[in-house]
Amino acid sequence: MRQAEDFVVEWAMHAGERPRQPFVAVRNGDRRIGLYRVKGQDKDTLILSHGGISFPVGTRLILEDCQMALKDRQGAIPALVVGNDQAGMRLAL
């Protein structure tokens, strides 16, 4: 049996410590889905880690940048899922 300290959860960090990767809030229409980690980004593309729900290619989402991680983008950001594989969900912004 493993010891409890082997199961350290990412969100259980010390005060003042910043998360390794920023996150965005994801909505599908008016429905709040949850927070997803940003794995990578460039000018028109964003790669998110898989979360509780994995969206098929062609799904339209709305992102809310909770941590100002997306440069030059503010407010509700429309996005389209253009790829979904083991590397993550690729969104066109």
Buried (B, 14 or more C-beta within 10 A) or exposed (E): EEEEEEEEEEEEEEEEEEEEBBBBBBBEEEEEBEBBBBBEBEEEBBBBBBBEEEBEEEBEBBBBBEBEBBEEBEEEBEBBBEEBEEEBBBBEB
